Amino acid sequence: MPRKDQGCEMIGGREKTCMRKREKTSSLSTMCNRRRTLSQFNFKHEDLTSELRKFYLPRGYPMPSELSEGMHLVNTFEEHFDDLDGYNEEHAGIKLLASSISNSVVSLASFKGSVRLFTCTGIIFGYMPSEMNILTSASLVRCLGDEAKFVDKLKIKVRLPNDKLVVGKLWKYDYKYNIAVVKTKSFPEFHAAHVHNGVKFNSELFQANLVAIGRCYESGELMASSGRVLYKTSRLDCQELMISTCKITKAGIGGPLIDSSGNFIGMNFYAKDETPFLPVSILLKCLKHFEIFGRVVQPWLGLRVGSLRAEKLSICEEIRKSFPQAHGIYVEMVSEGSPAACSGIKVGDLISTLDGIALSNAQQFHELIFDKAECALKRSEGIVFKVNVLRPSDCSGFIATINGEEVAMIKQNRWPVPEVEWMYPSKNDNSDFTMWQDLVTYRSVPLSELYVKNPSGYGLHYE
C-alpha cells in the first residue's frame, strides 16, 4: 500500500490540471464581473470624471489619460518626507529640533486665477509689528514653461503654523540663486528664525548631523529629515550649492536646513537622489544686496570651480604630483569667450589665491566674489579679480586678471522640478490602489477621502 506522500505524487499531474481549470474559471468570472460593473455603473463613470476634474485641475495636476487599476500620481506637492515613526534616539532628536523652530516655518502656494501653480516651504526671517518677511524659493513665481519669466498677476497664499491662511505679497526675487522674499501680515504668536552667518563650513560641519525641514501646503503638516553634508558638487547649474544627504520631497523646496544646535545652515532645493542647499553665507549676502541695490549683484566669470576634496582621486593625484603642497580650488569648466577664458584660465587649473587671499574651498571663493562685487558697485568701479593660477599639466603658474560681468538674464541658472504625472502599474504590480470600476460603487464617499497618501504616490483608494 503506497504511503500518503507517494499517492499524492501519483495524482499530482491531475491535481495541477484541476487547479489550472479553477484558476482560469476564477479569472474569467472576475473579468465578467468587472465588465458588468463597468456597464452597470457607466453613468457613474461620468460623475467620477467630473469629480476628478474638480479635485485635480484646481491643484494644477493633469487629468489621467485613462482610468485603470492602480493608477496614481507621482511627484506631487502633497508627498511627505519619510515618516519619523521610530522611537529611537535619532528620530526623537530630529522631532525635537524640527519642533523647536516650527513656529517660524510656513508653507506657500501661488495661484493664477483659481488654479494652483506651485507650493513650497518658507521660513520667517524678519519680523516687524506690521509685517513679516518670509524667505522661500523663487520657483513659487516662475513660469513653468519659461523659467526666466515671472508669472503676471499671481496670487500668493501663506499657510501659517497655526493653519491659518493669509495673503502674501512678493517683495524681491532672484532667478540665479532661486530665492524670493514674500511679505505678509505679522502675528504676535510667531517669531523670526535666527538666521546669521556664524556657521563655519569646516570639517566639523561635515561630520555633524543636520535636519531639513518642510511644511506641506495642503495639510499644513510639519516634516523633517536628517542627513549630513557631502563633499560633492551639485548637478544643478548654481555652483554655489552644497549637497546634503537629507531626503526631502518637492514640498520641502525653500525649507531650512539646520544643525543639531538649531543654527541655520542654508535653504533646501530638490534634485533626484540628493538635496542641494544654498549656504547661509550666500543667502545673507543676497538679502543684503536686496536692501542696498534692490537686486542681487551677480558677477559672471564664466568658470565653474569645486573644492579639491570633492574631486576624483585621479585629479587629486595629478595635482599632488605637480604641486605637493598646493591648496586652492579646482577649475571644472570654463565657458568659451567668458572673462575667465579671456584671462587664460583652462579646465584642470588650480586657483590658489583670489586678490591675495589664500583659498581652501569653493565656498570661500564664492563669498569673496560677492564681497568684491558689492564693493565695486558701491564705488562705481569695474569688477576685477586677480587670481594665482597653477597648471598641473605642465607644472607652471601665473597671475590672471578676470574682468567680471554682471549676469545677464540669458545666463540665469536652471532649476528643474520633476513634473506631476500619472503612473499606470503593470499587471504584476501589487498596488494598494483599487480599480476605478470598483471605486465607482463608493461614490457616496467624498473624493477627498478617496485621495490618500501611498508610499509610491497618490491615487484613488478606498478602505
Residue pairs with C-beta under 8 A, 6 or more apart in sequence:
2 10
8 15
34 435
34 437
34 438
37 437
37 438
37 440
37 441
38 45
38 437
41 437
41 440
41 441
44 440
44 443
45 67
45 436
45 440
47 440
47 443
48 67
48 436
48 439
48 440
48 443
49 67
51 443
51 447
52 63
52 64
52 447
53 63
54 447
55 447
55 448
55 451
56 62
56 63
56 73
57 63
57 115
58 114
58 115
58 116
59 77
59 116
60 115
60 116
60 117
60 118
60 420
61 73
61 76
61 420
62 420
62 421
62 422
64 71
64 422
65 422
66 424
67 436
67 437
68 424
68 435
68 436
69 425
69 431
69 433
69 434
69 435
69 436
70 424
70 425
70 429
70 431
70 433
70 434
70 435
70 459
71 422
71 423
71 424
71 425
71 433
71 436
71 459
71 460
72 422
72 423
72 425
72 431
72 433
72 454
72 456
72 457
72 458
72 459
72 460
73 420
73 421
73 422
73 423
73 457
73 458
73 459
74 420
74 421
74 422
74 423
74 456
74 457
74 458
75 250
75 418
75 419
75 420
75 421
75 457
76 250
76 420
76 457
76 458
77 118
77 119
77 216
77 217
77 218
77 250
77 251
77 420
78 216
78 218
78 219
78 251
78 453
78 458
79 249
79 250
79 251
79 453
79 457
79 458
80 216
80 221
80 223
80 249
80 251
80 453
81 212
81 214
81 223
81 224
81 225
81 247
81 248
81 249
81 252
82 225
82 247
84 91
84 94
84 95
84 224
85 91
90 226
93 209
93 226
93 260
94 211
94 224
94 225
94 226
95 224
97 211
97 224
97 258
97 260
97 262
98 211
98 213
98 222
98 223
98 224
99 222
100 262
101 123
101 193
101 213
101 256
101 258
101 262
102 161
102 213
102 222
103 161
103 189
103 190
103 191
104 123
104 124
104 125
104 161
104 190
104 191
104 192
104 193
105 121
105 122
105 123
105 124
105 161
105 213
105 214
105 215
105 222
105 255
105 256
106 121
106 122
106 123
106 124
106 134
106 158
106 159
106 160
106 161
106 215
107 119
107 120
107 121
107 122
107 158
107 159
107 214
107 215
107 216
107 217
107 220
107 251
108 119
108 120
108 121
108 122
108 134
108 136
108 140
108 156
108 157
108 158
108 159
108 168
108 182
108 217
108 254
109 116
109 117
109 118
109 119
109 140
109 156
109 157
109 159
109 217
110 116
110 117
110 118
110 119
110 140
110 141
110 151
110 154
110 155
110 156
111 117
111 154
111 155
111 156
111 157
112 151
112 153
112 154
112 155
117 144
117 151
117 154
118 139
118 140
118 141
118 142
118 144
119 140
119 217
119 218
119 250
119 251
120 136
120 137
120 139
120 140
120 217
120 250
120 251
120 252
120 253
120 254
120 255
121 136
121 213
121 214
121 215
121 251
121 252
121 253
121 254
121 255
121 256
121 268
122 134
122 135
122 136
122 158
122 182
122 254
122 255
123 134
123 135
123 136
123 193
123 195
123 254
123 255
123 256
123 264
123 267
124 132
124 133
124 134
124 190
124 191
124 192
124 193
125 133
125 134
125 135
125 192
125 193
125 195
125 287
126 132
126 133
126 192
127 133
127 186
127 190
127 191
127 192
128 186
129 186
130 185
130 186
131 183
131 184
131 185
131 186
132 183
132 184
132 185
132 186
132 187
132 190
132 192
133 171
133 181
133 182
133 183
133 192
134 158
134 168
134 181
134 182
134 183
134 184
135 179
135 180
135 181
135 195
135 254
135 267
135 283
135 287
136 179
136 180
136 181
136 182
136 254
137 178
137 179
137 180
137 253
137 254
137 267
137 269
137 415
138 173
138 174
138 175
138 177
138 178
138 179
138 180
138 415
139 178
139 253
139 254
139 415
139 417
140 156
140 180
140 182
140 254
141 150
141 151
141 154
141 156
141 170
141 173
141 180
142 149
142 150
142 151
142 175
142 415
143 149
143 150
143 151
147 175
147 412
147 414
147 415
148 175
148 409
148 410
148 412
150 173
154 170
155 167
156 167
156 168
156 169
156 170
156 182
157 165
157 166
157 167
157 168
158 165
158 166
158 167
158 168
158 182
158 184
159 165
159 215
159 217
159 220
160 166
160 187
160 190
161 190
161 215
161 220
161 222
162 189
163 220
166 184
166 185
167 184
167 185
168 182
168 183
168 184
169 182
169 183
169 184
170 180
170 181
170 182
171 181
171 182
171 183
171 290
172 180
172 181
172 290
172 294
172 295
173 179
173 180
173 181
174 180
174 286
174 290
174 295
174 296
174 298
175 409
175 412
175 413
176 238
176 296
176 298
176 407
176 411
176 412
176 413
177 238
177 240
177 278
177 282
177 283
177 286
177 296
177 413
178 238
178 269
178 278
178 413
178 415
179 267
179 278
179 283
179 286
181 287
181 290
193 256
193 264
194 262
194 263
194 264
195 264
195 280
195 283
195 284
196 263
196 264
196 280
196 284
197 280
197 281
197 284
198 263
199 205
199 259
199 263
199 264
199 265
199 280
199 281
201 229
201 242
201 279
201 281
201 361
201 363
205 229
205 259
205 265
206 228
206 229
206 230
206 231
207 228
208 228
208 229
208 259
208 260
209 226
209 227
209 228
209 259
209 260
210 226
210 227
210 228
210 229
210 244
210 246
210 257
210 258
210 259
210 260
210 265
211 224
211 225
211 226
211 246
211 257
211 258
211 259
211 260
212 224
212 225
212 226
212 227
212 244
212 246
212 248
212 252
212 255
212 256
212 257
212 268
212 275
212 277
213 222
213 223
213 224
213 252
213 255
213 256
213 257
213 258
214 222
214 223
214 224
214 248
214 249
214 251
214 252
214 253
214 255
214 268
215 221
215 222
215 223
215 251
215 255
216 223
216 251
217 251
223 248
223 249
223 251
223 252
225 246
225 247
225 248
225 252
226 246
227 244
227 245
227 246
227 247
227 275
228 244
228 245
229 242
229 243
229 244
230 242
230 243
230 244
230 245
230 274
231 307
231 309
231 310
232 243
232 274
232 310
233 239
233 243
233 306
233 310
233 332
233 362
234 241
234 242
234 243
234 271
234 274
234 276
235 271
235 274
236 269
236 271
236 276
236 413
236 414
236 415
236 416
237 413
237 414
237 415
238 276
238 278
238 413
238 415
239 304
239 305
239 306
239 362
239 366
240 278
240 279
240 282
240 363
240 366
241 269
241 276
241 277
241 278
242 266
242 276
242 277
242 278
242 279
242 363
243 274
243 275
243 276
243 277
244 257
244 268
244 274
244 275
244 277
245 274
245 275
246 257
246 268
246 275
247 275
248 255
248 268
248 270
248 275
249 270
250 270
250 417
250 418
252 268
252 270
252 275
253 268
253 269
253 270
253 417
254 267
254 268
254 269
255 267
255 268
256 264
256 265
256 266
256 267
256 268
257 264
257 265
257 266
257 267
257 268
257 277
258 264
258 265
259 265
264 280
265 277
265 279
265 280
266 277
266 278
266 279
266 280
266 283
267 277
267 278
267 283
268 275
268 276
268 277
269 275
269 276
269 277
269 278
269 415
270 276
270 417
270 418
272 418
279 363
281 363
281 367
282 366
282 367
282 370
285 367
285 370
285 371
285 374
286 296
288 374
289 295
289 296
289 297
289 374
290 296
292 374
292 378
293 377
297 370
297 373
297 374
297 377
297 406
298 373
298 406
298 407
299 369
299 372
299 373
299 383
299 404
299 405
299 406
299 407
300 338
300 339
300 404
300 405
300 406
300 407
300 408
300 411
301 338
301 339
301 340
301 369
301 385
301 402
301 404
302 334
302 335
302 337
302 338
302 339
302 340
302 341
303 331
303 333
303 334
303 335
303 338
303 340
303 341
303 345
304 331
304 332
304 333
304 334
305 329
305 330
305 331
305 332
305 351
305 362
305 365
306 329
306 330
306 332
306 362
307 329
307 330
307 361
307 362
307 363
308 316
308 319
308 327
308 328
308 329
308 330
308 350
309 361
310 362
311 330
315 330
315 348
318 392
319 326
319 330
319 350
319 390
319 392
320 326
321 392
322 390
322 392
322 393
322 395
323 350
323 390
323 392
323 395
326 350
326 352
326 390
327 352
327 358
327 359
327 360
328 350
328 351
328 352
328 353
328 358
328 359
328 360
328 388
328 390
329 350
329 351
329 359
329 361
329 362
329 365
330 348
330 349
330 350
331 340
331 345
331 346
331 347
331 348
331 349
331 350
331 351
332 347
333 347
334 340
334 341
334 345
334 346
334 347
335 341
339 402
339 403
339 404
339 405
340 402
342 403
343 387
343 400
343 401
343 402
343 403
344 389
344 398
344 400
345 351
345 387
345 389
345 400
345 402
346 391
348 391
348 392
348 393
349 389
349 390
349 391
349 392
350 389
350 390
350 391
350 392
351 359
351 365
351 387
351 388
351 389
351 390
352 358
352 359
352 388
352 389
352 390
353 359
353 387
353 388
354 365
354 368
354 369
354 385
354 386
354 387
355 368
355 372
355 385
355 386
355 387
356 386
357 368
359 365
369 385
369 404
372 383
372 385
372 404
373 383
373 404
373 406
375 381
376 382
376 383
376 384
377 383
382 403
382 404
383 403
383 404
383 405
383 406
384 401
384 402
384 403
384 404
385 401
385 402
385 404
386 399
386 400
386 401
386 402
387 399
387 400
387 402
388 397
388 399
389 397
389 398
389 399
389 400
390 396
390 397
391 397
391 398
423 456
423 457
425 431
431 456
431 459
432 454
432 456
432 461
433 454
433 459
433 460
433 461
434 460
434 461
434 462
436 460
438 462
439 450
439 460
439 462
442 450
442 462
445 462
450 460
450 461
450 462
451 458
451 459
451 460
451 461
452 458
452 459
452 461
454 461
